[in-house]
Amino acid sequence: MKAWIAFGNIFMKDMRSYYLKPPNISWGLIFPIAWTLMFFLRSPVPLEVRDLLPGVMSLSILFGTTSMLAVTITFERKSRSFDRLLLAPISLNLLMLAKTTGAIMFGVINAFVPILFASFLTDLSGINWPLVLGSVIFIAITSTFLGLFVAVSVSQVFEAQTFSNFFRFPMLFLCGLFIPVADLPVFIRPLSYILPLTYGADILKTAVNNNGVLSLSLSFLMLLLFTAFLFSYSIYNVNRRWIL
Amino acid sequence: MKIIEAENLTKTFNGFTAVNGVNFHINRGEIFGFLGPNGAGKTTIINMLTGLAKITAGQVKLLGEDYTRSVKKAQALMGIVPDESNLYEELSGRENLCFCGALYGMEKGLREARADRLLEQFELVEAAGRPFRAYSKGMKRKLAIAAGIIHQPEILFLDEPTTGIDVGFARQIRKLIVDLHRRGTTIFLTTHYIEEAERLCERLAFIVRGKIVREGTVDELMKEAQRDNIVRFTLGGDFSGLAGEFKARFPGYAIQAGQDSGVSIHAPAPFPLLPLVQFFEERSLPVYEAKIVRPSLEEVFVKITGIEPQKMQNQQGPKSMKGPQGARS
């Protein structure tokens, strides 16, 4: 019970201090709009909003969660306030879950901003909403843990940003968000399958347009494995690098 | 009763031994201090005791229970105030205290009540709603101490509590430490200010290059440097030319004229004062004051460690901390 009081307060403090701040809320609104407009303006053929939706949602989650978490944890680490959390009598696993829950929720909320906009522009009937929710949550979790993985691998805020981009920008093109994986050169395709977003985006495609190419159970299994790996590796890194 | 016991505590970083087989204990209700220069290993030891650093070798017990491998349980009984503030800049003073209380599982009502009481005790009520970033260094340190005790820990670790803050706040913080001690809090503090250690600590350990070189009460440590029994007399009148007569009357004693209107008498063993007073008065030299002179802790520290006080002083130290101290009388 006592540990959960700590968990709840860490989560609430992060929501208030970071995620519910106006600049971050505006990020959640502007980012999907900018991506959608970019595709509309640059596409030589007319595009269906619904076709873009899984990709834009995935990107909103990916960029929202990784940016915030990698930066906030690195910042707290730098200002030593993270030490106060490490000194609290709660397990490292629960502490890191508390730190990541805010980012996961931020990612989930970000994902529904494009849906909200799309609802004014196109017909959203026939979408498998439970599957959308499941995939959004899993994408948010794996993206957040990717941000955590970045945060515990660097020591400076600028390194966190640079290192995040090292993963994020290739994922734009490799995860089948806008270019199907099957259209990528053969030698690049294996890379797509070692990135969690490939599986999350494919589930979203199935949920929104029923045009995913991977089996749902395989995709969920892979997302579970990525979740376990990224979280465990991050905890291992915290133990190794931060508790010297 | 021993609260903390450290046995053969050792820490190495990439082949460098920062702490080398340190043994000490802290009794319930006492202020125990580590005195040593920067880089002696004081903070590393605190980090090992509190779970911020892994222990390379040795063991630590809290209330008789070894927690070397299970620090989380022990952390609930500890309050920690690091040498640099680690509270949240964007939160107010009160929010910081409440947040710290929540980290120890305190219910909302309880942590709010304690936070208010501590803000009052630490004279921070007016600044309670201000963001922590707007606090002065001294206020930040006071709030950090309040945050360290909001959950009423068994032991409070204070790492260099007055380093880098001005005279007034340093004095307030030392007073707070004494108050906390009076209320029964066990305190482990590290400092490189000799005067602070002498004023606050009941027992002390001198730490140099990762090793404890001496440990004991301030009086025990003083005895080590006490070579002679010295009494300083403040006299009226002219006492020049007294040495010959004095030596004839008190063989084995030495007399030394001071810079002011006084003389110091050195003897190999404790001696009665009355014959000396009579000796001076017979020569129309009224005795205004007689003081037993004991070595200062600084002298003891220099003698034992070989480290000059100038090397102990941090340039950012509080202005109240003098360099070389006068004799402790």
Interface residues (C-beta under 8 A of the other chain):
Chain A: M1 K2 A3 I5 A6 G8 N9 I10 K13 S17 S79 R80 S81 D83 R84 L85 L86 L87 A88 P89 I90 S91 I243 L244
Chain B: F13 N47 T50 G51 L52 A53 K54 K72 K73 Q75 A76 M78 I80 P82 E84 S85 N86 L87 Y88 E89 E90 L91 F99 C100 A102 L103 Y104 G105 M106 E107
